Amino acid sequence: MARLARISGVSPAHFARAFRQAFGVPPHRYLLTRRVERAAALLRETDASITDIAFQTGWSSLGSFSRTVRDITGKTPTELRAQTVARPAMPQCYLRAAERPGLKIAVSEKRRRAAGVTPASLVEET
């Protein structure tokens, strides 16, 4: 993000605010969604190993790839690979948009909610 901000001639904070205003999500979340979307497509459409797909889509660890994919899509990479459905004849851009993982909240927030941790419970522990 710092590189994009530098190329744009603005500060990283201003770039992040402008990006969020334009796209509705912070730059990191947007990138994460696109990476998971690409990984899901590769899992469905190729025979490449899950590890190879993880590395191709920018993860350096199979564990973090699997956990992030599961947190965002609700399915493991193996489950996504097994999910082959007949696709209607329509442009790929529409299909990809329909299959795009919804990431309206941060992955860490999704994990906290799944664990039943609330901001109030964090305050009570201290």
MDTraj code that builds the backbone (N, CA, C; nanometers):
import mdtraj as md
import numpy as np

residues = "MET ALA ARG LEU ALA ARG ILE SER GLY VAL SER PRO ALA HIS PHE ALA ARG ALA PHE ARG GLN ALA PHE GLY VAL PRO PRO HIS ARG TYR LEU LEU THR ARG ARG VAL GLU ARG ALA ALA ALA LEU LEU ARG GLU THR ASP ALA SER ILE THR ASP ILE ALA PHE GLN THR GLY TRP SER SER LEU GLY SER PHE SER ARG THR VAL ARG ASP ILE THR GLY LYS THR PRO THR GLU LEU ARG ALA GLN THR VAL ALA ARG PRO ALA MET PRO GLN CYS TYR LEU ARG ALA ALA GLU ARG PRO GLY LEU LYS ILE ALA VAL SER GLU LYS ARG ARG ARG ALA ALA GLY VAL THR PRO ALA SER LEU VAL GLU GLU THR".split()
xyz = np.array([
    [0.0817, -0.1179, 0.0000],
    [0.0000, 0.0000, 0.0000],
    [0.0865, 0.1248, 0.0000],
    [0.1976, 0.1207, 0.0707],
    [0.2856, 0.2373, 0.0751],
    [0.3359, 0.2715, -0.0650],
    [0.3653, 0.1686, -0.1430],
    [0.4126, 0.1925, -0.2797],
    [0.3043, 0.2586, -0.3640],
    [0.1808, 0.2115, -0.3534],
    [0.0707, 0.2719, -0.4284],
    [0.0476, 0.4163, -0.3854],
    [0.0579, 0.4411, -0.2557],
    [0.0419, 0.5777, -0.2058],
    [0.1524, 0.6672, -0.2614],
    [0.2749, 0.6160, -0.2616],
    [0.3884, 0.6934, -0.3127],
    [0.3693, 0.7244, -0.4611],
    [0.3260, 0.6252, -0.5393],
    [0.3011, 0.6448, -0.6821],
    [0.1896, 0.7473, -0.7032],
    [0.0890, 0.7432, -0.6157],
    [-0.0237, 0.8361, -0.6247],
    [0.0122, 0.9756, -0.5756],
    [0.1223, 0.9860, -0.5040],
    [0.1649, 1.1160, -0.4534],
    [0.0908, 1.1613, -0.3291],
    [0.0411, 1.0643, -0.2513],
    [-0.0303, 1.0969, -0.1274],
    [0.0268, 1.0131, -0.0137],
    [-0.0108, 1.0462, 0.1073],
    [0.0356, 0.9681, 0.2223],
    [-0.0373, 0.8337, 0.2264],
    [0.0231, 0.7333, 0.2903],
    [-0.0443, 0.6033, 0.3017],
    [-0.1808, 0.6140, 0.3706],
    [-0.1917, 0.6990, 0.4717],
    [-0.3200, 0.7140, 0.5419],
    [-0.4259, 0.7735, 0.4494],
    [-0.3871, 0.8749, 0.3735],
    [-0.4832, 0.9360, 0.2806],
    [-0.5230, 0.8363, 0.1719],
    [-0.4249, 0.7611, 0.1221],
    [-0.4547, 0.6603, 0.0213],
    [-0.5549, 0.5583, 0.0747],
    [-0.5327, 0.5103, 0.1967],
    [-0.6230, 0.4112, 0.2565],
    [-0.7639, 0.4679, 0.2726],
    [-0.7743, 0.5925, 0.3185],
    [-0.9072, 0.6544, 0.3333],
    [-0.9769, 0.6699, 0.1984],
    [-0.9024, 0.7187, 0.0983],
    [-0.9607, 0.7376, -0.0342],
    [-1.0009, 0.6036, -0.0963],
    [-0.9176, 0.5018, -0.0770],
    [-0.9476, 0.3684, -0.1296],
    [-1.0753, 0.3154, -0.0654],
    [-1.0849, 0.3294, 0.0659],
    [-1.2041, 0.2801, 0.1368],
    [-1.3293, 0.3535, 0.0917],
    [-1.3162, 0.4836, 0.0705],
    [-1.4307, 0.5618, 0.0244],
    [-1.4736, 0.5175, -0.1162],
    [-1.3771, 0.4881, -0.2029],
    [-1.4081, 0.4495, -0.3401],
    [-1.4607, 0.3066, -0.3508],
    [-1.4033, 0.2132, -0.2739],
    [-1.4369, 0.0720, -0.2891],
    [-1.5186, 0.0135, -0.1746],
    [-1.5339, 0.0868, -0.0655],
    [-1.6155, 0.0399, 0.0457],
    [-1.5446, -0.0501, 0.1447],
    [-1.4207, -0.0853, 0.1163],
    [-1.3415, -0.1692, 0.2072],
    [-1.1984, -0.1171, 0.2079],
    [-1.1235, -0.1426, 0.3155],
    [-0.9827, -0.1009, 0.3187],
    [-0.9002, -0.1766, 0.2145],
    [-0.7875, -0.1211, 0.1732],
    [-0.7049, -0.1857, 0.0698],
    [-0.6645, -0.3293, 0.1042],
    [-0.6268, -0.3539, 0.2287],
    [-0.5840, -0.4892, 0.2663],
    [-0.6974, -0.5889, 0.2514],
    [-0.8167, -0.5512, 0.2953],
    [-0.9313, -0.6417, 0.2857],
    [-0.9690, -0.6666, 0.1398],
    [-0.9589, -0.5635, 0.0572],
    [-0.9866, -0.5781, -0.0858],
    [-0.8891, -0.6780, -0.1476],
    [-0.7607, -0.6603, -0.1184],
    [-0.6588, -0.7502, -0.1714],
    [-0.6801, -0.8929, -0.1213],
    [-0.7104, -0.9074, 0.0051],
    [-0.7332, -1.0397, 0.0625],
    [-0.8512, -1.1088, -0.0062],
    [-0.9575, -1.0335, -0.0304],
    [-1.0743, -1.0893, -0.0983],
    [-1.0393, -1.1352, -0.2390],
    [-0.9630, -1.0547, -0.3119],
    [-0.9228, -1.0919, -0.4483],
    [-0.8339, -1.2157, -0.4474],
    [-0.7429, -1.2254, -0.3487],
    [-0.6539, -1.3419, -0.3403],
    [-0.7336, -1.4690, -0.3127],
    [-0.8299, -1.4615, -0.2222],
    [-0.9128, -1.5782, -0.1905],
    [-1.0004, -1.6136, -0.3101],
    [-1.0519, -1.5129, -0.3775],
    [-1.1334, -1.5360, -0.4966],
    [-1.0521, -1.6099, -0.6036],
    [-0.9300, -1.5666, -0.6261],
    [-0.8433, -1.6309, -0.7253],
    [-0.8080, -1.7734, -0.6819],
    [-0.7793, -1.7915, -0.5544],
    [-0.7470, -1.9247, -0.5033],
    [-0.8660, -2.0190, -0.5212],
    [-0.9866, -1.9715, -0.4912],
    [-1.1061, -2.0558, -0.5065],
    [-1.1258, -2.0961, -0.6521],
    [-1.1024, -2.0032, -0.7441],
    [-1.1156, -2.0350, -0.8863],
    [-1.0121, -2.1400, -0.9270],
    [-0.8879, -2.1236, -0.8809],
    [-0.7839, -2.2227, -0.9131],
    [-0.8156, -2.3593, -0.8530],
    [-0.8714, -2.3597, -0.7334],
    [-0.9074, -2.4868, -0.6701],
    [-1.0150, -2.5592, -0.7501],
    [-1.1115, -2.4855, -0.8004],
    [-1.2207, -2.5459, -0.8775],
    [-1.1785, -2.5845, -1.0192],
    [-1.0910, -2.5023, -1.0797],
    [-1.0670, -2.5158, -1.2234],
    [-0.9371, -2.5859, -1.2607],
    [-0.8485, -2.6123, -1.1646],
    [-0.7215, -2.6770, -1.1985],
    [-0.6988, -2.7983, -1.1096],
    [-0.5983, -2.8754, -1.1475],
    [-0.5587, -2.9907, -1.0671],
    [-0.4332, -2.9617, -0.9856],
    [-0.3925, -2.8355, -0.9810],
    [-0.2728, -2.7986, -0.9046],
    [-0.2943, -2.8318, -0.7575],
    [-0.1856, -2.8627, -0.6895],
    [-0.1979, -2.8965, -0.5477],
    [-0.2388, -2.7728, -0.4676],
    [-0.2987, -2.7959, -0.3539],
    [-0.3420, -2.6854, -0.2682],
    [-0.2213, -2.6018, -0.2260],
    [-0.1106, -2.6664, -0.1996],
    [0.0111, -2.5931, -0.1617],
    [0.0565, -2.5023, -0.2752],
    [0.0582, -2.5530, -0.3984],
    [0.0972, -2.4708, -0.5126],
    [0.0039, -2.3512, -0.5305],
    [-0.1241, -2.3741, -0.5118],
    [-0.2217, -2.2655, -0.5251],
    [-0.1995, -2.1623, -0.4157],
    [-0.1700, -2.2071, -0.2949],
    [-0.1422, -2.1137, -0.1856],
    [-0.0242, -2.0240, -0.2215],
    [0.0830, -2.0824, -0.2722],
    [0.2009, -2.0040, -0.3086],
    [0.1732, -1.9138, -0.4286],
    [0.0961, -1.9632, -0.5268],
    [0.0635, -1.8830, -0.6455],
    [-0.0184, -1.7599, -0.6103],
    [-0.0994, -1.7700, -0.5074],
    [-0.1866, -1.6579, -0.4714],
    [-0.1306, -1.5721, -0.3588],
    [-0.0034, -1.5917, -0.3262],
    [0.0644, -1.4984, -0.2384],
    [0.0830, -1.5372, -0.0937],
    [0.0432, -1.6578, -0.0547],
    [0.0652, -1.6997, 0.0835],
    [0.1993, -1.7690, 0.0929],
    [0.2656, -1.7540, 0.2057],
    [0.3939, -1.8213, 0.2256],
    [0.3786, -1.9428, 0.3174],
    [0.2564, -1.9626, 0.3681],
    [0.2317, -2.0733, 0.4592],
    [0.0998, -2.1405, 0.4236],
    [0.1033, -2.2721, 0.4123],
    [-0.0192, -2.3464, 0.3819],
    [-0.1206, -2.3323, 0.4952],
    [-0.0722, -2.3288, 0.6189],
    [-0.1622, -2.3153, 0.7335],
    [-0.2371, -2.1832, 0.7332],
    [-0.1668, -2.0727, 0.7075],
    [-0.2353, -1.9426, 0.7063],
    [-0.3291, -1.9327, 0.5868],
    [-0.2907, -1.9926, 0.4747],
    [-0.3789, -1.9957, 0.3577],
    [-0.5081, -2.0693, 0.3901],
    [-0.4956, -2.1896, 0.4442],
    [-0.6140, -2.2704, 0.4749],
    [-0.7041, -2.2026, 0.5765],
    [-0.6449, -2.1453, 0.6797],
    [-0.7248, -2.0794, 0.7835],
    [-0.7963, -1.9567, 0.7288],
    [-0.7260, -1.8764, 0.6499],
    [-0.7878, -1.7565, 0.5942],
    [-0.8996, -1.7918, 0.4976],
    [-0.8770, -1.8905, 0.4117],
    [-0.9813, -1.9342, 0.3176],
    [-1.1032, -1.9828, 0.3947],
    [-1.0811, -2.0628, 0.4985],
    [-1.1937, -2.1138, 0.5781],
    [-1.2672, -1.9997, 0.6493],
    [-1.1913, -1.9047, 0.7050],
    [-1.2539, -1.7926, 0.7756],
    [-1.3391, -1.7074, 0.6825],
    [-1.2936, -1.6894, 0.5601],
    [-1.3645, -1.6012, 0.4671],
    [-1.4790, -1.6717, 0.3961],
    [-1.4547, -1.7943, 0.3484],
    [-1.5570, -1.8637, 0.2689],
    [-1.6439, -1.9577, 0.3504],
    [-1.5945, -1.9969, 0.4677],
    [-1.6677, -2.0948, 0.5476],
    [-1.6378, -2.2377, 0.5061],
    [-1.5470, -2.2547, 0.4090],
    [-1.5109, -2.3877, 0.3607],
    [-1.3599, -2.3990, 0.3544],
    [-1.3102, -2.5205, 0.3743],
    [-1.1669, -2.5440, 0.3619],
    [-1.1305, -2.5474, 0.2137],
    [-1.0023, -2.5330, 0.1808],
    [-0.9630, -2.5449, 0.0402],
    [-1.0044, -2.6789, -0.0220],
    [-0.9967, -2.7861, 0.0554],
    [-1.0379, -2.9175, 0.0042],
    [-1.1867, -2.9181, -0.0279],
    [-1.2685, -2.8570, 0.0578],
    [-1.4127, -2.8493, 0.0320],
    [-1.4425, -2.7626, -0.0895],
    [-1.3670, -2.6532, -0.1064],
    [-1.3860, -2.5690, -0.2247],
    [-1.3502, -2.6458, -0.3513],
    [-1.2450, -2.7248, -0.3438],
    [-1.2035, -2.8030, -0.4600],
    [-1.3128, -2.9034, -0.4977],
    [-1.3766, -2.9635, -0.4003],
    [-1.4802, -3.0635, -0.4266],
    [-1.6088, -3.0005, -0.4784],
    [-1.6202, -2.8710, -0.4608],
    [-1.7430, -2.8006, -0.4991],
    [-1.7389, -2.7670, -0.6481],
    [-1.7822, -2.8602, -0.7292],
    [-1.7910, -2.8360, -0.8725],
    [-1.9378, -2.8361, -0.9102],
    [-1.9824, -2.7259, -0.9583],
    [-2.1215, -2.7121, -0.9989],
    [-2.1255, -2.6765, -1.1469],
    [-2.2335, -2.7153, -1.2111],
    [-2.2504, -2.6789, -1.3512],
    [-2.2645, -2.5272, -1.3591],
    [-2.1825, -2.4664, -1.4419],
    [-2.1826, -2.3205, -1.4521],
    [-2.2668, -2.2788, -1.5721],
    [-2.3514, -2.1806, -1.5520],
    [-2.4314, -2.1321, -1.6646],
    [-2.3429, -2.0608, -1.7666],
    [-2.3907, -2.0532, -1.8890],
    [-2.3160, -1.9836, -1.9945],
    [-2.3371, -1.8330, -1.9772],
    [-2.2390, -1.7695, -1.9189],
    [-2.2416, -1.6244, -1.9019],
    [-2.0986, -1.5748, -1.8909],
    [-2.0773, -1.4454, -1.9063],
    [-1.9402, -1.3935, -1.8995],
    [-1.8734, -1.4255, -1.7664],
    [-1.7424, -1.4550, -1.7734],
    [-1.6657, -1.4911, -1.6547],
    [-1.6689, -1.3819, -1.5480],
    [-1.6716, -1.2555, -1.5899],
    [-1.6700, -1.1483, -1.4900],
    [-1.7944, -1.1537, -1.4015],
    [-1.9085, -1.1924, -1.4570],
    [-2.0306, -1.2053, -1.3767],
    [-2.0219, -1.3252, -1.2827],
    [-1.9691, -1.4362, -1.3347],
    [-1.9545, -1.5548, -1.2506],
    [-1.8606, -1.5283, -1.1340],
    [-1.7480, -1.4639, -1.1613],
    [-1.6517, -1.4347, -1.0551],
    [-1.7114, -1.3391, -0.9515],
    [-1.7871, -1.2412, -0.9984],
    [-1.8497, -1.1477, -0.9044],
    [-1.9508, -1.2204, -0.8158],
    [-2.0242, -1.3138, -0.8721],
    [-2.1235, -1.3884, -0.7944],
    [-2.0569, -1.4807, -0.6936],
    [-1.9375, -1.5306, -0.7265],
    [-1.8672, -1.6228, -0.6381],
    [-1.7704, -1.5523, -0.5450],
    [-1.7632, -1.4205, -0.5535],
    [-1.6685, -1.3436, -0.4726],
    [-1.7011, -1.3601, -0.3249],
    [-1.6006, -1.3920, -0.2444],
    [-1.6258, -1.4081, -0.1008],
    [-1.6628, -1.2751, -0.0375],
    [-1.7586, -1.2784, 0.0507],
    [-1.7993, -1.1570, 0.1200],
    [-1.7086, -1.1326, 0.2394],
    [-1.6436, -1.0205, 0.2419],
    [-1.5539, -0.9889, 0.3522],
    [-1.5861, -0.8476, 0.3977],
    [-1.6989, -0.8322, 0.4635],
    [-1.7432, -0.7008, 0.5081],
    [-1.6810, -0.6602, 0.6407],
    [-1.6314, -0.7592, 0.7156],
    [-1.5634, -0.7285, 0.8416],
    [-1.4253, -0.7928, 0.8379],
    [-1.3365, -0.7458, 0.9207],
    [-1.2009, -0.7993, 0.9242],
    [-1.2011, -0.9466, 0.9648],
    [-1.1057, -1.0203, 0.9111],
    [-1.0945, -1.1630, 0.9424],
    [-1.0755, -1.1824, 1.0928],
    [-0.9940, -1.0968, 1.1550],
    [-0.9732, -1.1099, 1.2995],
    [-1.1033, -1.0887, 1.3765],
    [-1.1876, -0.9981, 1.3280],
    [-1.3180, -0.9755, 1.3935],
    [-1.4080, -1.0970, 1.3752],
    [-1.4052, -1.1588, 1.2565],
    [-1.4829, -1.2809, 1.2342],
    [-1.4394, -1.3899, 1.3318],
    [-1.3079, -1.4020, 1.3524],
    [-1.2569, -1.5030, 1.4447],
    [-1.3013, -1.4744, 1.5873],
    [-1.2957, -1.3465, 1.6289],
    [-1.3395, -1.3108, 1.7645],
    [-1.4873, -1.3414, 1.7832],
    [-1.5688, -1.3085, 1.6848],
    [-1.7122, -1.3352, 1.6960],
    [-1.7408, -1.4840, 1.7024],
    [-1.6686, -1.5626, 1.6220],
    [-1.6881, -1.7078, 1.6227],
    [-1.6487, -1.7674, 1.7575],
    [-1.5498, -1.7063, 1.8227],
    [-1.5051, -1.7549, 1.9532],
    [-1.5912, -1.7012, 2.0669],
    [-1.6846, -1.6109, 2.0344],
    [-1.7712, -1.5548, 2.1370],
    [-1.7065, -1.4452, 2.2190],
    [-1.5988, -1.3872, 2.1656],
    [-1.5299, -1.2795, 2.2362],
    [-1.5899, -1.1464, 2.1913],
    [-1.6356, -1.0673, 2.2860],
    [-1.6925, -0.9370, 2.2577],
    [-1.6038, -0.8292, 2.3205],
    [-1.6146, -0.7054, 2.2716],
    [-1.5363, -0.5987, 2.3347],
    [-1.5603, -0.5878, 2.4859],
    [-1.6843, -0.6115, 2.5295],
    [-1.7161, -0.6053, 2.6725],
    [-1.6428, -0.7143, 2.7500],
    [-1.6333, -0.8356, 2.6918],
    [-1.5649, -0.9439, 2.7618],
    [-1.4148, -0.9184, 2.7711],
    [-1.3604, -0.8468, 2.6730],
    [-1.2179, -0.8112, 2.6792],
    [-1.1904, -0.7148, 2.7940],
    [-1.2809, -0.6199, 2.8160],
    [-1.2640, -0.5220, 2.9234],
    [-1.2749, -0.5893, 3.0596],
    [-1.3698, -0.6843, 3.0708],
    [-1.3914, -0.7531, 3.1976],
    [-1.2699, -0.8357, 3.2395],
    [-1.1937, -0.8885, 3.1420],
    [-1.0790, -0.9735, 3.1750],
    [-0.9639, -0.8952, 3.2333],
    [-0.9516, -0.7663, 3.2005],
    [-0.8371, -0.6880, 3.2480],
    [-0.8580, -0.6330, 3.3842],
])
top = md.Topology()
chain = top.add_chain()
for i, resn in enumerate(residues, 1):
    res = top.add_residue(resn, chain, resSeq=i)
    for name in ("N", "CA", "C"):
        top.add_atom(name, md.element.get_by_symbol(name[0]), res)
traj = md.Trajectory(xyz[None], top)
